[in-house]
Amino acid sequence: MLADYAVRVEGSRGRRFPELAHAYRNDFQRDRDRVIHARAFRRLEAKTQVFTRRYSDHFRNRLTHTIEVAQISRTIAAQLGLNVDLVEALALIHDLGHPPFGHAGEISLDAVMRQHGSTFDHNLHALRIVEDFEIRYAAFRGLNLTFEVREGIIKHSRDYPPDQFPELAEYLLEQRPPIEAQLIDLTDEIAYDTADLDDGYEARLISLKDIRAGVPVFERFCAEVEKLYPHAIEKLKFNEALKRVFDRLVSDLICNTRCQIEKSGIRTLEDVRSHSKRLAGFGSCADAERRELKQFLYKNLYFSSALEPEKEDAERVIGELFAFWMDNPESLPQSYQEKAAQEPLPRVVCDYIAGMTDTYIYEQYDKYLVEKR
């Protein structure tokens, strides 16, 4: 029941290393399963989303966030007649390249790489993971994922200029990604905007009063909830209002994307790829509401004084460990020492740190730096 503009698995450009077809799983389903069984995927459970465990074990981590993105993405894809198997694989893999300490860790790792004339990009790192770092098969390195999943890793959240990234030429940078990939960055934002509001409220870093004053769409639904459930406790009123915000964003994304497809005369996947802009997106009203919610979170949560210690920790631990291994590459694991003989040392150190969980990076910090002071 796929739409004409959806990606068909039988039309896949295939894998880098050809494999025989599986008896009862198509190629995108196999890619999904390979991601789930990857070590890098399991490590997401111990990587910060926004809150470290010093607040609570109940808050989202990278893994639970990823599951939420997959759930939202599958629902929307089904409504739009897209390839649900491809969408699920892309949702599960979209955060695979994130380092420890959440966005603070990514900013810190990029900062130290820039000191060495390079950068850190979690999408490019995720591609390196699935192409090289995961060792599970005797016939090839990496996970040998289909072209469409590898393309989605690169193109789901941004457009890479072809002239600046010639090493990515095989991923058709001059073309738009399929709508299956276009959805992921949007479902990712729906997931983290609503979840971070929930976790911030649970952590008592933002109050219901502040949310109602600063997020107009939430206030609108909260007023509706109060009429329906006047005697409910505050937390349940919050839950009901947040659920309606969530549904508002998901429903609008479905309706507006469908509208854009129809208005643009899109009939085939080739039409999607050659279109002048991305087709997946929110309508103007919902997009304004999304921006207001995001701005509220940046002002009142992400840059709050309560989370400043985590950011300082990320900067200190990543910066000092990076410098230590640059000065002492013999302390790297043997496999990374071997890589350093063929690749620039800063990139090798960056790869090692990016793969760590929050727990493991603290263990390494204690081992190499705390005990030596």
N, C-alpha and C positions, 0 to 999 in steps of 0.2 A: 504493500500500500504506500510505497514511496512516491513523493512528488517528483515531477519531471526534473526539477532543479536539484534534487538530492544526490548525494554521492552513492553510487552503487558499488557494492563490494566486488562484483564480477568485473567492474571496469577499473579496479585498482591498478595503479602503476607497479604494484608488486613490492617485493622485498629486495634488499641489496644482494642477498644470497638466496637464490630460488629454493623453495621447499615444496615438498609434496603437500597436496591439500589434505586437511584433516577430515576424518570420517563424518563428524557431526558438528563441527564448529567452523564458522566462516573466518576469514582472515582478521577482520576487525574484532571479533570475539576472542580470537587467540591473542591479539595484541592486548586487549583488556586484561586477559588472564596473565600474560607475561608481566604487565605492569604490577598487578596485584602481588605477584610472587617475587618481585624484585626486592633486593635488600634496601635500596634507596627508598622504596615505598614504605617499607616497614619502619624505617628510621623517622618518617614523618610523625609518628606517634610521640616522639620525644623532642620535637622541635616546636618552639613557641609560635603561636599565632599572634596574639597580642599580650596575653597574661602568662607569666611564668607560674609555676606551681606554688610559689610562696603565697599566692592569693587563695587558690583552691584547686582541687583535682577535678572540679566540675566544669571548668571553662574549656573552651575549644582549644585544640592544638592543631597542627598542620594536617594531621590525618583526619580528625573528625570534621574539620572544615572541608577537606577534599571530598569526603563522603556526602556532605551537604550540597556541594557544588554538583556532584554527579547526579544526585536525586533531582535537583532543580532542572538540570540540563536535560535529563531524560524526559521529564514531563513536558518541557517546552518543545523539544525535538519531535516528540510524538504528535503534538498538536499541529506542528508545521509540516508534517510529512517528511521529516528529515531522517537520516540514517541514525537510529538510536544507538546502535552498537558503536559506530564511529564516535558519536558525541560522548558516550560513556567513557570510551578509552581516552579521549582528549581531556575530559574532566578529571579523570583519575590521575593523569600524568601532568596536569598543568602546573603544579607546585613542586614537582620532583627536584628541581634545581635550587630550591631555596636553602640558604645556609642556616646555622643555628641562630637563635635570638630574634627571629621574626624579621620585620623590615629594618629594625635597627642593625641587625647583623649584616643585612645586604648592603646598607649604606656604609657601614664600617669597612666591609670587605672591599667594596668598590673604591673607597677612599685610599686604602693602602695600595691597591693595584694601580691607581692613578699616580701614585708616587713613583711607580716603576714604568710609567708610560703606557699603561694598559687600563682595562676596565673589568668589572665583573657584571655579568648579565645573567640572571637566573634562567632565562629561556635558552641561551646558548650553552649554559652549563648543563641543563637538563638534556640537551641533545648529546653532549659529550658523555653523559651518564649512560644513555641508552645505546649509544654507538660504540662505546669503548670500555667504560668502567665496570659495567655489570658483566660478570663472567659466569655463565650458567650452561653454556652449550659447547660441545666438543667441536662442532663444525665451524663456528665463527665467534668473534668477539661481540659483545653487546647483546641486545635483545632481537636484532634483525627485524625491526618493526616495519610495517608497510610504509610506503611513501607518504600516504595521506596522514598518518599519525605523526610522522616526523615533520611534515610540512606544518601541521597544526601546532606542534610544539613551538615552532619558530614564529608563526604568523598569527596566532590567536589573539594576541594583545597589542600588536603594533606592526607597522610596515617598516621593514628594513630597506633603506635605499640601496639599489643594486650596485651603484658605483662605490659605496662605502663598505659593502660586504660581499666582495667577489667570491669568497669561500662558500657562500650560501647560494650560488648561482643555480644549483640543481633544484632549488625550492621555488622557482618561478616567482621571484620577488617582484617582477613587473606586473604580476596579476593579483587579483583579489583572492583570498582564501575561500574555500567553500563556506556556505552559511553554517554548516556544522562547526567549523572552527571559529567563525565570527561570533557565535553565541557565547563561547566560553568566558571571555573576559567580562561579559555583561552578567552572566550567571554568577561568576566569581564575585562581582561587586554586590549583587543582591544578597548573596550569602554572607559576605563579611560585614556589610553595612548593618544588616538586621541582627546578625549574631553578635557583633561588637557592641551594639546598643544594648542587647540583652546582657552580655557579660559585664559591661560597664555598670549597668544598673544593679546587677547581682553583687558586684564588687563594692557597691556603694560609693563609686567614684563620680557618678552622675545621678541626680535625683529625678524622680518623676516630674517634679515641678519644673526643673531646668529643661527636661526633654520637651515638655509641653510648650514651654516658652520659646524654645529654640528650633523646634522641628514642626512646621505648620501642618504637614500631612499627618504626623502622629497626633497632634492636638485635635485635628478634625475627627479622627477615628476614636480618640479617647473620649471626646464629648458624646459620640454615638454610643460607646460602650457604657458610659455612666448612666445613660437613660435606660439601657437594656438590663444592666446588672448593678443597680444602685447600692446594693448591700454586699457586693463582693469585696473581698480584701484587695488592697492596693496591688499586690503582685499579680493577681488574676486579672485585674483591669488592665495592667500593663501588658500581660500576655495577650489578651484579646485585641488590644489596640495594635500591638506589634504584628500579630498574625494578619491583621487587615492591611497594614503597610506592606508586608511581604507579598500578600496576594495582589495588592494594587500594582506593585512593580512587575511581578511575573505576568499578570494578565495583560498589562500594557505592552510588555515586551513581545508577547505573542501577537497581539492585535496590530501593533505598529509595524512589526517585521513583516507580517502577512500583507499589510497595506502597502508597504514599500515594494515588496516583490510584485504585487499586482500593478501598482502605479508605474513601475519601471519596465513593465512588459517582459519580466523574466520568465523564460520558458525552460531553459536548460542549464546544466552546470556550466557550460561554456559561457552562457549569458552572465552568470554570477561572476565568473572569473574575469570577464572583460568589462564589467560594469565600472563606471567612473568612481564609485565609492562603495563602502560597505553597506549592506542592506539591513543587517540586524541592528536594532536600536530601539530606544524609547521614543514615545511621542514627546512633543515639546513640553507639555504640562508635567508629565511624569519625570521627564529628564530634569526639569527645574526642581522638583521635589527631591529627586535623587541627589542633586548637587547640594541642596540645603541640608540634607541628612549627612552627607559626607563632610561638609564644612563644619557642621556641629561636632562631629566625631573628632575631626582634626583639632579643633579649638579646645574641646572639653575633655577629650580622652587621650588621643595619641600624643599630644604635646602637653599633657597635664604634668604637674610637678610630682604626682604620685608614681608615674611611670618613668620619671627621669633617672632613677637609680639603675633600672634595667638598661636604658640606653647607654649610660656611662659604663656599665659593666661590659656591654657588648663591645664598645669602642676600646676599652682597656684590654680585655682578654684577647680579642682578635688582633689588635695592634701589636701587643707584646709577644704573642705567640708567633705571629707572622715574622716579626723581626728576629725572634729566636731561631726559627728554622732557616731564615735567610743566612744567618751567621753560622748556624750549625746544621747543615743539610745532612750530615752523617747521623743525626738523631731522628731523621724521618724513617718511616717503615721501609724495608728493603725494596718493595715494589715502587715506591715513590722515588727512592734514590735512583733506581734504574730508569724511571721516566725522566728524571732530571738530566740524565746523560743525553737525552734526545730533544727535550723541550726546555724552554726558559725556566729557570728556577722559580721566579715569582708565580708563574702559572701553575707549576706543580704544587707549590705551597698553598696557593689559593684553592686548587682542586681538593687538596687534603682537608683544609679547614671547612670548605663548603659542604663536604659530605658528613661532617660531624653532627651529632645530636647535642642538645644543650648539656646533657649529663656528661658526655664524653669529652667535650671541649674543656669543661671544668676539671675533669680528671687530668687532662694533659697539662693544663695550666698549673695545677697543684704539683704535678710530677716534675715539670721542667723549670718552673719559675718561682713558686712559693717556697719550695724546699731549698732553693739556692739563695734565698735572700738572707 
